[in-house]
Amino acid sequence: MLNKQISSNLQRRSKNTQEWITRQLSDPYVKAAKYHNFRCRSAFKLIQINEKYKIINPGNIVIDCGAAPGSWSQVAAVECNSNQKRNKMPIGTVIGIDLLNIFPIEGVTFLNQSDFTTSETQNKIINLLNGEKVDVVLSDMAPNASGIKSLDHEKLIEMAYNVLKFAVINSKVNSNCLIKFWAGGRLTEIENDMRRFYSNVKYIKPDASRSDSAEIYLLARFFKGIKKIV
Ligand SMILES: C[S@@+](CC[C@H](N)C(=O)[O-])C[C@H]1O[C@@H](n2cnc3c(N)ncnc32)[C@H](O)[C@@H]1O
């Protein structure tokens, strides 16, 4: 009965919408996100990466760039214990930034309607850090896609360089940085630049990332630190 109703509703939609709904209905991560109260299925990408590489630990300071609707921040708040749910564990900090508004999450400070790439936003983050350095910089930021692959790739690379620069200036030695990209020609260039600052850099495509999506993550671990020139 329900299936019949869904399929008759579907027939009234455009082909793209039909495909999207069908995919959502059959996607195990969409179901699991609902079940676990995550705001979207992306949560499982970070969960899978963190299960394997332990990049976020209790007590860590985490910056989540491009945080809306908030599922990575939900995961980060649990893992670094900024939500203070784990007794006797160090309490961390999560700061999430997005162009959009994000509904509050316990243990997370959001900078809403904020463009991470501007010095105004980055100065606000630095003020919130109160002299502390960061353990983890996450960027799942994605610009509005134009549909022209090379342009979209280029735009995301520019944003990623902005994230990398922020991370290099504001991170602790041995910290981690995880950045999303869309596949394209300049990936090797930024990968090599990340290697200058981090001891270990690798490409990651978590199982929860759709196989038909061009997205890929670069995980940079063990920040080497920078020497101050006096
Ligand atoms: C794929 S979503 C992030 C999903 C998020 N990780 C989650 O799990 O809920 C990408 C986000 O990047 C944000 N974004 C794009 N450009 C940005 C910028 N310059 N500054 C801040 N956020 C940006 C978009 O508004 C969008 O919400």
The ligand as a Tripos MOL2 file, in Angstrom:
@<TRIPOS>MOLECULE
LIG
   27    29     1     0     0
SMALL
NO_CHARGES

@<TRIPOS>ATOM
      1 C1         28.4580   19.3990    2.1600 C.3       1 LIG1
      2 S1         27.9450   20.7000    3.1820 S.3       1 LIG1
      3 C2         28.6670   20.2890    4.7210 C.3       1 LIG1
      4 C3         27.9560   19.1860    5.4620 C.3       1 LIG1
      5 C4         28.4380   19.0680    6.8880 C.3       1 LIG1
      6 N1         29.7900   18.5280    6.9410 N.3       1 LIG1
      7 C5         27.5530   18.1510    7.6900 C.2       1 LIG1
      8 O1         27.9450   17.0130    7.9180 O.co2     1 LIG1
      9 O2         26.4610   18.5810    8.1150 O.co2     1 LIG1
     10 C6         28.9580   22.0240    2.6330 C.3       1 LIG1
     11 C7         28.7270   23.3200    3.3520 C.3       1 LIG1
     12 O3         29.7850   24.2300    3.0310 O.3       1 LIG1
     13 C8         29.2530   25.5240    3.1950 C.3       1 LIG1
     14 N2         30.1610   26.5260    2.6000 N.ar      1 LIG1
     15 C9         30.4600   26.7080    1.3010 C.ar      1 LIG1
     16 N3         31.3200   27.7440    1.1570 N.ar      1 LIG1
     17 C10        31.5650   28.2280    2.4060 C.ar      1 LIG1
     18 C11        32.3480   29.2860    2.9220 C.ar      1 LIG1
     19 N4         33.0860   30.0700    2.1090 N.pl3     1 LIG1
     20 N5         32.3620   29.5150    4.2570 N.ar      1 LIG1
     21 C12        31.6250   28.7230    5.0800 C.ar      1 LIG1
     22 N6         30.8510   27.6940    4.6420 N.ar      1 LIG1
     23 C13        30.8130   27.4460    3.3380 C.ar      1 LIG1
     24 C14        27.8990   25.4300    2.5080 C.3       1 LIG1
     25 O4         27.0480   26.4700    2.9190 O.3       1 LIG1
     26 C15        27.4370   24.0430    2.9680 C.3       1 LIG1
     27 O5         26.5800   24.1360    4.0600 O.3       1 LIG1
@<TRIPOS>BOND
     1     1     2 1
     2     2     3 1
     3     2    10 1
     4     3     4 1
     5     4     5 1
     6     5     6 1
     7     5     7 1
     8     7     8 2
     9     7     9 1
    10    10    11 1
    11    11    12 1
    12    11    26 1
    13    12    13 1
    14    13    14 1
    15    13    24 1
    16    14    15 ar
    17    14    23 ar
    18    15    16 ar
    19    16    17 ar
    20    17    18 ar
    21    17    23 ar
    22    18    19 1
    23    18    20 ar
    24    20    21 ar
    25    21    22 ar
    26    22    23 ar
    27    24    25 1
    28    24    26 1
    29    26    27 1
@<TRIPOS>SUBSTRUCTURE
     1 LIG1         1 GROUP 0 **** ****
